[in-house]
Amino acid sequence: MRSLRTGCLRALLAVSLLATGAAAQAADLLDTVKQAGVLKIGLEGTYPPFNYRGGGNQLEGFDVDVAKGVAARLGVKPEFVTTEWSGIIAGLQAGKFDVIVNQVAVTPQRKQVLDFSTPYVYSAAQLIQRKDDKRQFKSLDDLKGKKLGVSLGSNYNELAKSVAGIDVKTYPGAPEYLRDLAAERVDAALNDRLMIGYLIKTSSLPLRPGAIVEGGNAEVAIPFRKDNPKFRQAIDRALDEMRKDGSLAKLSVKWFGADVTRPAK
Protein backbone atom coordinates (compact mmCIF):
# COMPACT_ATOMS: atom_id res chain seq x y z
CA MET A 1 0.00 0.00 0.00
CA ARG A 2 1.48 3.08 -0.94
CA SER A 3 0.09 3.14 2.03
CA LEU A 4 3.20 2.14 3.07
CA ARG A 5 6.31 4.44 1.98
CA THR A 6 9.31 6.53 2.94
CA GLY A 7 11.08 9.52 1.37
CA CYS A 8 14.25 11.47 2.04
CA LEU A 9 13.73 11.23 5.78
CA ARG A 10 17.11 12.52 6.88
CA ALA A 11 16.63 15.75 4.98
CA LEU A 12 13.05 16.05 6.15
CA LEU A 13 14.11 15.49 9.76
CA ALA A 14 16.59 18.33 9.46
CA VAL A 15 13.89 20.60 8.04
CA SER A 16 11.51 19.58 10.80
CA LEU A 17 14.03 20.33 13.54
CA LEU A 18 14.84 23.73 12.06
CA ALA A 19 11.14 24.57 11.93
CA THR A 20 10.41 23.57 15.52
CA GLY A 21 11.18 26.97 17.03
CA ALA A 22 9.08 28.85 14.48
CA ALA A 23 6.22 26.35 14.83
CA ALA A 24 6.03 26.98 18.55
CA GLN A 25 5.16 30.61 17.85
CA ALA A 26 2.88 29.95 14.87
CA ALA A 27 -0.88 29.52 15.03
CA ASP A 28 -2.18 25.99 15.26
CA LEU A 29 -2.98 24.63 11.80
CA LEU A 30 -6.63 24.21 12.79
CA ASP A 31 -6.95 27.99 13.17
CA THR A 32 -5.34 28.55 9.78
CA VAL A 33 -7.59 26.01 8.06
CA LYS A 34 -10.74 27.36 9.72
CA GLN A 35 -9.86 30.92 8.78
CA ALA A 36 -9.24 29.95 5.15
CA GLY A 37 -12.34 27.75 5.05
CA VAL A 38 -10.36 25.18 3.08
CA LEU A 39 -8.51 21.97 3.90
CA LYS A 40 -5.71 21.43 1.36
CA ILE A 41 -5.25 17.71 0.74
CA GLY A 42 -2.22 16.21 -0.96
CA LEU A 43 -2.71 13.03 -3.01
CA GLU A 44 -1.38 11.49 -6.17
CA GLY A 45 -4.54 11.33 -8.25
CA THR A 46 -3.08 8.34 -10.10
CA TYR A 47 -3.52 5.60 -7.50
CA PRO A 48 -6.84 3.79 -8.06
CA PRO A 49 -8.98 2.75 -6.30
CA PHE A 50 -7.70 5.14 -3.63
CA ASN A 51 -7.49 8.29 -5.75
CA TYR A 52 -7.65 8.76 -9.52
CA ARG A 53 -9.27 10.77 -12.29
CA GLY A 54 -12.67 9.37 -13.19
CA GLY A 55 -15.57 10.64 -15.29
CA GLY A 56 -15.26 14.29 -16.25
CA ASN A 57 -11.65 14.21 -15.06
CA GLN A 58 -12.92 14.46 -11.48
CA LEU A 59 -10.98 12.94 -8.60
CA GLU A 60 -12.56 9.75 -7.28
CA GLY A 61 -11.63 6.92 -4.93
CA PHE A 62 -11.66 5.77 -1.34
CA ASP A 63 -9.17 8.36 -0.08
CA VAL A 64 -11.01 11.12 -1.92
CA ASP A 65 -14.25 10.15 -0.18
CA VAL A 66 -12.52 9.92 3.21
CA ALA A 67 -10.90 13.34 2.74
CA LYS A 68 -14.24 14.89 1.80
CA GLY A 69 -15.81 13.39 4.92
CA VAL A 70 -13.07 14.77 7.15
CA ALA A 71 -13.27 18.24 5.60
CA ALA A 72 -17.06 18.30 6.01
CA ARG A 73 -16.73 17.49 9.70
CA LEU A 74 -14.17 20.27 10.11
CA GLY A 75 -16.67 22.64 8.52
CA VAL A 76 -14.42 23.51 5.57
CA LYS A 77 -14.17 22.74 1.86
CA PRO A 78 -11.71 20.14 0.53
CA GLU A 79 -9.11 21.34 -1.96
CA PHE A 80 -7.10 18.56 -3.60
CA VAL A 81 -3.50 19.10 -4.65
CA THR A 82 -2.18 16.32 -6.89
CA THR A 83 1.49 15.52 -6.35
CA GLU A 84 3.79 12.69 -7.39
CA TRP A 85 4.45 10.24 -4.58
CA SER A 86 8.20 10.84 -4.65
CA GLY A 87 7.67 14.45 -3.54
CA ILE A 88 4.45 14.28 -1.54
CA ILE A 89 5.94 14.18 1.98
CA ALA A 90 8.36 16.98 1.12
CA GLY A 91 5.39 18.94 -0.21
CA LEU A 92 3.58 18.52 3.09
CA GLN A 93 6.64 19.69 5.02
CA ALA A 94 6.91 22.71 2.75
CA GLY A 95 3.29 23.71 3.44
CA LYS A 96 1.94 23.05 -0.07
CA PHE A 97 -1.00 21.27 1.58
CA ASP A 98 -2.27 20.64 5.10
CA VAL A 99 -2.61 16.85 5.09
CA ILE A 100 -1.91 13.84 2.91
CA VAL A 101 -4.76 11.39 2.34
CA ASN A 102 -3.01 8.88 0.11
CA GLN A 103 -2.63 5.56 1.94
CA VAL A 104 0.39 6.67 3.95
CA ALA A 105 1.49 3.98 6.37
CA VAL A 106 2.58 4.96 9.86
CA THR A 107 6.26 4.12 10.39
CA PRO A 108 8.76 5.07 13.12
CA GLN A 109 10.82 7.00 10.55
CA ARG A 110 7.86 9.06 9.38
CA LYS A 111 6.79 9.77 12.93
CA GLN A 112 10.13 11.52 13.47
CA VAL A 113 9.15 14.25 11.02
CA LEU A 114 5.33 14.15 10.91
CA ASP A 115 2.34 13.72 13.17
CA PHE A 116 -0.40 11.23 12.29
CA SER A 117 -4.10 10.84 12.90
CA THR A 118 -5.54 7.63 14.29
CA PRO A 119 -5.44 4.89 11.61
CA TYR A 120 -8.31 4.67 9.15
CA VAL A 121 -7.13 1.56 7.23
CA TYR A 122 -5.39 -1.64 8.31
CA SER A 123 -3.67 -3.65 5.64
CA ALA A 124 -0.83 -6.03 4.78
CA ALA A 125 1.76 -6.56 2.07
CA GLN A 126 1.16 -9.20 -0.59
CA LEU A 127 3.15 -10.60 -3.49
CA ILE A 128 2.06 -10.61 -7.14
CA GLN A 129 3.17 -13.30 -9.59
CA ARG A 130 2.61 -14.29 -13.19
CA LYS A 131 -0.27 -16.67 -13.82
CA ASP A 132 1.95 -19.15 -15.65
CA ASP A 133 4.66 -19.10 -12.96
CA LYS A 134 4.39 -22.39 -11.07
CA ARG A 135 6.74 -21.25 -8.31
CA GLN A 136 5.08 -20.61 -4.96
CA PHE A 137 6.86 -17.78 -3.17
CA LYS A 138 5.55 -18.05 0.39
CA SER A 139 7.77 -15.40 1.94
CA LEU A 140 10.36 -12.80 1.05
CA ASP A 141 13.05 -15.34 1.94
CA ASP A 142 11.90 -17.34 -1.08
CA LEU A 143 12.86 -14.39 -3.28
CA LYS A 144 16.54 -14.38 -2.34
CA GLY A 145 18.48 -14.36 -5.60
CA LYS A 146 15.32 -13.24 -7.45
CA LYS A 147 14.17 -9.87 -8.79
CA LEU A 148 11.35 -8.13 -6.94
CA GLY A 149 9.53 -5.04 -8.26
CA VAL A 150 8.38 -2.30 -5.86
CA SER A 151 7.44 1.37 -6.00
CA LEU A 152 10.28 3.81 -5.35
CA GLY A 153 10.03 5.32 -1.87
CA SER A 154 7.36 2.90 -0.69
CA ASN A 155 7.43 1.02 2.58
CA TYR A 156 7.37 -2.11 0.40
CA ASN A 157 10.73 -0.98 -0.89
CA GLU A 158 11.98 -0.78 2.69
CA LEU A 159 10.44 -4.15 3.55
CA ALA A 160 12.04 -5.83 0.54
CA LYS A 161 15.44 -4.34 1.32
CA SER A 162 15.24 -5.67 4.88
CA VAL A 163 15.81 -9.18 3.50
CA ALA A 164 19.36 -9.64 2.28
CA GLY A 165 19.79 -11.29 -1.09
CA ILE A 166 16.74 -9.94 -2.91
CA ASP A 167 17.46 -7.99 -6.09
CA VAL A 168 15.03 -5.11 -5.48
CA LYS A 169 14.01 -3.18 -8.59
CA THR A 170 12.31 0.17 -7.99
CA TYR A 171 9.75 1.80 -10.28
CA PRO A 172 7.77 5.07 -10.37
CA GLY A 173 4.57 3.12 -9.71
CA ALA A 174 2.60 -0.10 -10.07
CA PRO A 175 1.89 0.07 -13.84
CA GLU A 176 5.59 0.01 -14.62
CA TYR A 177 6.56 -2.94 -12.44
CA LEU A 178 3.47 -4.92 -13.41
CA ARG A 179 4.46 -4.63 -17.08
CA ASP A 180 7.97 -5.82 -16.25
CA LEU A 181 6.54 -8.68 -14.20
CA ALA A 182 4.34 -9.81 -17.08
CA ALA A 183 7.36 -9.51 -19.40
CA GLU A 184 9.43 -11.70 -17.01
CA ARG A 185 11.91 -8.94 -16.26
CA VAL A 186 11.19 -9.40 -12.55
CA ASP A 187 10.11 -12.56 -10.72
CA ALA A 188 7.46 -11.00 -8.47
CA ALA A 189 6.12 -7.68 -7.23
CA LEU A 190 5.04 -6.42 -3.82
CA ASN A 191 2.13 -4.16 -2.97
CA ASP A 192 -0.82 -3.61 -0.64
CA ARG A 193 -3.30 -6.49 -0.49
CA LEU A 194 -6.13 -3.99 -0.95
CA MET A 195 -4.66 -2.91 -4.26
CA ILE A 196 -3.74 -6.19 -5.81
CA GLY A 197 -7.14 -7.41 -7.00
CA TYR A 198 -7.87 -4.03 -8.53
CA LEU A 199 -4.44 -3.81 -10.18
CA ILE A 200 -4.67 -7.25 -11.73
CA LYS A 201 -8.21 -6.67 -12.97
CA THR A 202 -7.52 -3.30 -14.56
CA SER A 203 -4.08 -4.11 -15.98
CA SER A 204 -5.41 -6.94 -18.21
CA LEU A 205 -2.05 -8.62 -17.65
CA PRO A 206 -1.63 -12.38 -16.95
CA LEU A 207 -0.95 -11.97 -13.23
CA ARG A 208 -2.24 -13.52 -10.00
CA PRO A 209 -2.20 -12.69 -6.29
CA GLY A 210 0.61 -14.29 -4.30
CA ALA A 211 1.25 -14.86 -0.61
CA ILE A 212 0.66 -12.39 2.20
CA VAL A 213 4.10 -11.31 3.42
CA GLU A 214 4.92 -11.58 7.12
CA GLY A 215 5.96 -8.29 8.65
CA GLY A 216 4.09 -6.27 6.08
CA ASN A 217 1.11 -5.30 8.22
CA ALA A 218 0.40 -1.61 8.10
CA GLU A 219 -1.70 1.05 9.76
CA VAL A 220 -2.67 3.82 7.37
CA ALA A 221 -3.34 7.30 8.74
CA ILE A 222 -3.43 10.98 7.79
CA PRO A 223 -0.08 12.78 8.23
CA PHE A 224 0.36 16.50 8.87
CA ARG A 225 3.05 18.83 10.16
CA LYS A 226 4.14 18.56 13.78
CA ASP A 227 3.22 20.87 16.65
CA ASN A 228 -0.46 21.28 15.77
CA PRO A 229 -2.28 19.64 18.71
CA LYS A 230 -5.67 21.29 18.08
CA PHE A 231 -5.56 20.22 14.44
CA ARG A 232 -4.64 16.67 15.43
CA GLN A 233 -7.57 16.47 17.84
CA ALA A 234 -9.95 17.80 15.19
CA ILE A 235 -8.81 15.28 12.57
CA ASP A 236 -9.07 12.41 15.05
CA ARG A 237 -12.52 13.59 16.11
CA ALA A 238 -13.68 13.72 12.48
CA LEU A 239 -12.47 10.17 11.82
CA ASP A 240 -14.03 8.95 15.06
CA GLU A 241 -17.38 10.45 14.05
CA MET A 242 -17.12 8.67 10.68
CA ARG A 243 -16.48 5.38 12.47
CA LYS A 244 -19.36 5.84 14.89
CA ASP A 245 -21.92 6.85 12.27
CA GLY A 246 -20.86 3.99 9.99
CA SER A 247 -19.83 6.18 7.07
CA LEU A 248 -16.18 5.09 7.15
CA ALA A 249 -17.13 1.40 7.01
CA LYS A 250 -19.60 2.11 4.18
CA LEU A 251 -16.87 3.76 2.13
CA SER A 252 -14.61 0.77 2.71
CA VAL A 253 -17.28 -1.70 1.58
CA LYS A 254 -18.01 0.51 -1.44
CA TRP A 255 -14.40 0.44 -2.67
CA PHE A 256 -13.04 -2.88 -1.33
CA GLY A 257 -16.06 -5.06 -0.60
CA ALA A 258 -15.08 -5.37 3.06
CA ASP A 259 -14.54 -3.20 6.13
CA VAL A 260 -10.79 -2.65 6.37
CA THR A 261 -11.09 0.36 8.66
CA ARG A 262 -10.70 -1.67 11.84
CA PRO A 263 -7.99 -4.13 12.91
CA ALA A 264 -8.66 -7.71 11.84
CA LYS A 265 -9.86 -9.90 14.70
SEKOL-805942 format. One record per residue (C-alpha): residue number from 0; residue in one letter; x, z, y. Coordinates in pm, whole numbers. Each point is the difference from the previous one (the first is absolute). Example, Ala and Ser with C-alpha at 12.3 -4.5 7.8 and 13.67 -1.06 7.14 Angstrom:
# residues 2
SITE    k  r       X       Z       Y
SITE    0  A    1230     780    -450
SITE    1  S     137     -66     344
***
This chain:
# residues 265
SITE    k  r       X       Z       Y
SITE    0  M       0       0       0
SITE    1  R     148     -94     308
SITE    2  S    -139     297       6
SITE    3  L     311     104    -100
SITE    4  R     311    -109     230
SITE    5  T     300      96     209
SITE    6  G     177    -157     299
SITE    7  C     317      67     195
SITE    8  L     -52     374     -24
SITE    9  R     338     110     129
SITE   10  A     -48    -190     323
SITE   11  L    -358     117      30
SITE   12  L     106     361     -56
SITE   13  A     248     -30     284
SITE   14  V    -270    -142     227
SITE   15  S    -238     276    -102
SITE   16  L     252     274      75
SITE   17  L      81    -148     340
SITE   18  A    -370     -13      84
SITE   19  T     -73     359    -100
SITE   20  G      77     151     340
SITE   21  A    -210    -255     188
SITE   22  A    -286      35    -250
SITE   23  A     -19     372      63
SITE   24  Q     -87     -70     363
SITE   25  A    -228    -298     -66
SITE   26  A    -376      16     -43
SITE   27  D    -130      23    -353
SITE   28  L     -80    -346    -136
SITE   29  L    -365      99     -42
SITE   30  D     -32      38     378
SITE   31  T     161    -339      56
SITE   32  V    -225    -172    -254
SITE   33  K    -315     166     135
SITE   34  Q      88     -94     356
SITE   35  A      62    -363     -97
SITE   36  G    -310     -10    -220
SITE   37  V     198    -197    -257
SITE   38  L     185      82    -321
SITE   39  K     280    -254     -54
SITE   40  I      46     -62    -372
SITE   41  G     303    -170    -150
SITE   42  L     -49    -205    -318
SITE   43  E     133    -316    -154
SITE   44  G    -316    -208     -16
SITE   45  T     146    -185    -299
SITE   46  Y     -44     260    -274
SITE   47  P    -332     -56    -181
SITE   48  P    -214     176    -104
SITE   49  F     128     267     239
SITE   50  N      21    -212     315
SITE   51  Y     -16    -377      47
SITE   52  R    -162    -277     201
SITE   53  G    -340     -90    -140
SITE   54  G    -290    -210     127
SITE   55  G      31     -96     365
SITE   56  N     361     119      -8
SITE   57  Q    -127     358      25
SITE   58  L     194     288    -152
SITE   59  E    -158     132    -319
SITE   60  G      93     235    -283
SITE   61  F      -3     359    -115
SITE   62  D     249     126     259
SITE   63  V    -184    -184     276
SITE   64  D    -324     174     -97
SITE   65  V     173     339     -23
SITE   66  A     162     -47     342
SITE   67  K    -334     -94     155
SITE   68  G    -157     312    -150
SITE   69  V     274     223     138
SITE   70  A     -20    -155     347
SITE   71  A    -379      41       6
SITE   72  R      33     369     -81
SITE   73  L     256      41     278
SITE   74  G    -250    -159     237
SITE   75  V     225    -295      87
SITE   76  K      25    -371     -77
SITE   77  P     246    -133    -260
SITE   78  E     260    -249     120
SITE   79  F     201    -164    -278
SITE   80  V     360    -105      54
SITE   81  T     132    -224    -278
SITE   82  T     367      54     -80
SITE   83  E     230    -104    -283
SITE   84  W      66     281    -245
SITE   85  S     375      -7      60
SITE   86  G     -53     111     361
SITE   87  I    -322     200     -17
SITE   88  I     149     352     -10
SITE   89  A     242     -86     280
SITE   90  G    -297    -133     196
SITE   91  L    -181     330     -42
SITE   92  Q     306     193     117
SITE   93  A      27    -227     302
SITE   94  G    -362      69     100
SITE   95  K    -135    -351     -66
SITE   96  F    -294     165    -178
SITE   97  D    -127     352     -63
SITE   98  V     -34      -1    -379
SITE   99  I      70    -218    -301
SITE  100  V    -285     -57    -245
SITE  101  N     175    -223    -251
SITE  102  Q      38     183    -332
SITE  103  V     302     201     111
SITE  104  A     110     242    -269
SITE  105  V     109     349      98
SITE  106  T     368      53     -84
SITE  107  P     250     273      95
SITE  108  Q     206    -257     193
SITE  109  R    -296    -117     206
SITE  110  K    -107     355      71
SITE  111  Q     334      54     175
SITE  112  V     -98    -245     273
SITE  113  L    -382     -11     -10
SITE  114  D    -299     226     -43
SITE  115  F    -274     -88    -249
SITE  116  S    -370      61     -39
SITE  117  T    -144     139    -321
SITE  118  P      10    -268    -274
SITE  119  Y    -287    -246     -22
SITE  120  V     118    -192    -311
SITE  121  Y     174     108    -320
SITE  122  S     172    -267    -201
SITE  123  A     284     -86    -238
SITE  124  A     259    -271     -53
SITE  125  Q     -60    -266    -264
SITE  126  L     199    -290    -140
SITE  127  I    -109    -365      -1
SITE  128  Q     111    -245    -269
SITE  129  R     -56    -360     -99
SITE  130  K    -288     -63    -238
SITE  131  D     222    -183    -248
SITE  132  D     271     269       5
SITE  133  K     -27     189    -329
SITE  134  R     235     276     114
SITE  135  Q    -166     335      64
SITE  136  F     178     179     283
SITE  137  K    -131     356     -27
SITE  138  S     222     155     265
SITE  139  L     259     -89     260
SITE  140  D     269      89    -254
SITE  141  D    -115    -302    -200
SITE  142  L      96    -220     295
SITE  143  K     368      94       1
SITE  144  G     194    -326       2
SITE  145  K    -316    -185     112
SITE  146  K    -115    -134     337
SITE  147  L    -282     185     174
SITE  148  G    -182    -132     309
SITE  149  V    -115     240     274
SITE  150  S     -94     -14     367
SITE  151  L     284      65     244
SITE  152  G     -25     348     151
SITE  153  S    -267     118    -242
SITE  154  N       7     327    -188
SITE  155  Y      -6    -218    -313
SITE  156  N     336    -129     113
SITE  157  E     125     358      20
SITE  158  L    -154      86    -337
SITE  159  A     160    -301    -168
SITE  160  K     340      78     149
SITE  161  S     -20     356    -133
SITE  162  V      57    -138    -351
SITE  163  A     355    -122     -46
SITE  164  G      43    -337    -165
SITE  165  I    -305    -182     135
SITE  166  D      72    -318     195
SITE  167  V    -243      61     288
SITE  168  K    -102    -311     193
SITE  169  T    -170      60     335
SITE  170  Y    -256    -229     163
SITE  171  P    -198      -9     327
SITE  172  G    -320      66    -195
SITE  173  A    -197     -36    -322
SITE  174  P     -71    -377      17
SITE  175  E     370     -78      -6
SITE  176  Y      97     218    -295
SITE  177  L    -309     -97    -198
SITE  178  R      99    -367      29
SITE  179  D     351      83    -119
SITE  180  L    -143     205    -286
SITE  181  A    -220    -288    -113
SITE  182  A     302    -232      30
SITE  183  E     207     239    -219
SITE  184  R     248      75     276
SITE  185  V     -72     371     -46
SITE  186  D    -108     183    -316
SITE  187  A    -265     225     156
SITE  188  A    -134     124     332
SITE  189  L    -108     341     126
SITE  190  N    -291      85     226
SITE  191  D    -295     233      55
SITE  192  R    -248      15    -288
SITE  193  L    -283     -46     250
SITE  194  M     147    -331     108
SITE  195  I      92    -155    -328
SITE  196  G    -340    -119    -122
SITE  197  Y     -73    -153     338
SITE  198  L     343    -165      22
SITE  199  I     -23    -155    -344
SITE  200  K    -354    -124      58
SITE  201  T      69    -159     337
SITE  202  S     344    -142     -81
SITE  203  S    -133    -223    -283
SITE  204  L     336      56    -168
SITE  205  P      42      70    -376
SITE  206  L      68     372      41
SITE  207  R    -129     323    -155
SITE  208  P       4     371      83
SITE  209  G     281     199    -160
SITE  210  A      64     369     -57
SITE  211  I     -59     281     247
SITE  212  V     344     122     108
SITE  213  E      82     370     -27
SITE  214  G     104     153     329
SITE  215  G    -187    -257     202
SITE  216  N    -298     214      97
SITE  217  A     -71     -12     369
SITE  218  E    -210     166     266
SITE  219  V     -97    -239     277
SITE  220  A     -67     137     348
SITE  221  I      -9     -95     368
SITE  222  P     335      44     180
SITE  223  F      44      64     372
SITE  224  R     269     129     233
SITE  225  K     109     362     -27
SITE  226  D     -92     287     231
SITE  227  N    -368     -88      41
SITE  228  P    -182     294    -164
SITE  229  K    -339     -63     165
SITE  230  F      11    -364    -107
SITE  231  R      92      99    -355
SITE  232  Q    -293     241     -20
SITE  233  A    -238    -265     133
SITE  234  I     114    -262    -252
SITE  235  D     -26     248    -287
SITE  236  R    -345     106     118
SITE  237  A    -116    -363      13
SITE  238  L     121     -66    -355
SITE  239  D    -156     324    -122
SITE  240  E    -335    -101     150
SITE  241  M      26    -337    -178
SITE  242  R      64     179    -329
SITE  243  K    -288     242      46
SITE  244  D    -256    -262     101
SITE  245  G     106    -228    -286
SITE  246  S     103    -292     219
SITE  247  L     365       8    -109
SITE  248  A     -95     -14    -369
SITE  249  K    -247    -283      71
SITE  250  L     273    -205     165
SITE  251  S     226      58    -299
SITE  252  V    -267    -113    -247
SITE  253  K     -73    -302     221
SITE  254  W     361    -123      -7
SITE  255  F     136     134    -332
SITE  256  G    -302      73    -218
SITE  257  A      98     366     -31
SITE  258  D      54     307     217
SITE  259  V     375      24      55
SITE  260  T     -30     229     301
SITE  261  R      39     318    -203
SITE  262  P     271     107    -246
SITE  263  A     -67    -107    -358
SITE  264  K    -120     286    -219
***
